Structure formats: structure tokens, C-alpha cells
Amino acid sequence: MTDELQEAVEKEDVDINFDCPLCGKNISIDARGAGLMITCPDCQQKVQVPIPLAEDDAAVVPADDADVRVPALQRALAEADSRRERLVAELEAAQRRVVLLEKSAAEQHERFEQISAELVMIQNALDRMVTLLQDAGVRDA
């Protein structure tokens, strides 16, 4: 596999791809790095990771364009809040499910204990019957 092909395979859909404004090196970084200052791997200079306009949009906002950057950040924040709300709802549903499963497990454990106690009583009754039958067989013989 060529280096370029390997590099393309390693990049994820959620990566931000941009060129270093100082040396032109193509850089790929996880989307969570949007707006961060990073060191270019080629020229070792500090560059700011551009912010995507929208999650589904491939265009990026130049780091120095505040008129475009602020609305993009506001949209990104709104999307993050929406995602957080969905995740919180999923977490709450999962926690409710855990409570129900723990309750069910406790009920099953209690039922298992009852069955075990009944089996002990049955075994004791069978042992008494065997003893009585053996005693009766000894007397009849």
C-alpha cells in the first residue's frame, strides 16, 4: 500500500483536513480539535485548526474570520447541546433499564432461594421415605 493510500485509509470521516497556512502541509485532525492551536508537523509553527461550517459541510471557516467564526461556533455549540441532550436521555433510559434488570435479578434470586429450600424439604422427605421403606422391608423379611 502506498503512503498516500495508507494515509487516506487512516483518515476518518469526522476529521478536519486543512493545509498549513505557513508551509502548505496537508494536516488531518479529529473534529474535536476545531479551533485549537496545534504545531504543524512539517514547519513546527503554531497554526489554528479551522472550524467546520456545519457537521455535514466539508467547508471550513478560516480561523481569523470572526464574522463567520462566531456563527459557526454558535451552530457547533447548538449541535453539541442537542447531541448532549440526546446522550443524557439515552443515559437516563439505560439507567432505568439497569434498575429494572437489577430488580428482576433480585426477584429471580429470591425465587431460586425458595426453590432450593423446597428441594431440600423434598430431599428430606424422600430420605425419610427410604428409611421407612427399608425399616418395613427388614420387618417383613
C-alpha positions in Angstrom: 0.0 0.0 0.0 1.4 3.4 -0.9 1.9 6.0 1.8 -0.8 8.3 0.3 -3.3 5.4 0.1 -2.4 4.3 3.7 -2.8 7.9 4.9 -6.2 8.2 3.2 -7.4 4.9 4.7 -6.3 6.1 8.2 -8.3 9.4 7.9 -11.8 9.2 9.4 -14.9 11.0 8.1 -15.0 13.2 11.2 -11.5 14.5 10.6 -10.8 18.1 9.7 -8.4 18.3 6.7 -6.7 21.6 6.0 -3.4 22.9 4.7 -0.9 24.6 7.0 -1.1 28.3 6.0 2.6 28.7 6.5 4.2 25.7 4.7 1.2 24.1 2.8 1.5 20.7 4.6 -1.9 18.9 4.5 -3.0 18.2 8.1 -5.7 16.0 9.3 -7.0 16.3 12.9 -10.0 14.9 14.8 -13.1 17.2 14.6 -12.8 17.8 18.3 -9.7 19.8 17.6 -11.6 22.6 15.8 -10.4 26.0 16.8 -7.3 24.7 18.7 -3.8 25.8 18.2 -1.5 23.0 17.1 2.1 22.6 15.9 2.4 21.8 12.2 4.3 18.5 11.9 6.4 19.9 9.0 7.3 23.5 9.8 6.9 23.2 13.6 4.9 26.5 13.7 1.7 27.1 15.6 -1.4 27.1 13.5 -5.1 27.2 14.4 -7.3 24.3 13.3 -10.2 25.8 11.2 -13.7 25.3 12.4 -16.1 23.4 10.1 -19.2 25.4 9.0 -21.5 22.5 9.8 -21.2 18.9 10.6 -22.2 17.8 7.2 -20.4 20.5 5.3 -16.8 20.0 4.1 -16.0 23.7 4.0 -14.1 25.2 6.9 -14.0 28.6 8.4 -10.7 30.5 8.4 -9.5 30.9 11.9 -9.2 34.7 11.6 -12.6 35.5 10.1 -14.6 36.4 13.3 -17.8 37.3 11.4 -18.0 33.8 10.1 -16.3 32.1 13.0 -18.7 33.2 15.7 -21.9 32.0 14.0 -20.1 28.7 13.1 -19.1 28.3 16.8 -22.7 29.1 17.8 -24.0 26.4 15.4 -21.4 23.9 16.6 -22.4 24.7 20.2 -26.1 24.2 19.4 -25.3 20.9 17.7 -23.2 19.8 20.7 -26.0 20.8 23.1 -28.5 18.8 21.0 -26.2 15.8 21.0 -25.6 16.1 24.7 -29.4 16.2 25.4 -29.8 13.0 23.3 -27.0 11.3 25.1 -28.4 12.4 28.5 -31.8 10.9 27.5 -30.1 7.7 26.4 -28.1 7.5 29.6 -31.3 8.0 31.7 -33.1 5.3 29.7 -30.1 3.0 30.2 -30.1 3.7 34.0 -33.8 3.0 34.2 -33.2 -0.3 32.3 -30.4 -1.2 34.8 -32.7 -0.6 37.7 -35.4 -2.9 36.1 -32.8 -5.6 35.4 -31.4 -5.4 38.9 -34.9 -5.7 40.3 -35.6 -8.7 38.0 -32.3 -10.3 39.0 -33.2 -9.9 42.7 -36.6 -11.4 42.2 -35.1 -14.3 40.3 -32.5 -14.8 43.0 -35.3 -14.9 45.7 -37.3 -17.4 43.6 -34.1 -19.5 43.2 -33.7 -19.5 47.0 -37.3 -20.6 47.5 -36.9 -23.4 45.0 -33.7 -24.5 46.7 -35.4 -24.6 50.1 -38.3 -26.6 48.7 -35.8 -29.1 47.1 -34.2 -29.5 50.5 -37.6 -30.3 52.0 -38.4 -32.8 49.2 -35.0 -34.5 49.6 -35.5 -34.8 53.4 -39.0 -36.3 52.8 -37.6 -38.8 50.3 -34.8 -39.7 52.7 -37.5 -40.4 55.4 -39.5 -42.5 52.9 -36.4 -44.5 52.0 -35.7 -45.1 55.7 -39.3 -46.1 56.4 -39.4 -48.5 53.4 -36.1 -50.0 54.5 -37.4 -50.5 58.0 -40.6 -52.0 56.6 -38.6 -54.3 54.4 -36.5 -55.5 57.3 -39.6 -56.3 59.4 -41.3 -58.2 56.6 -38.3 -60.3 55.9 
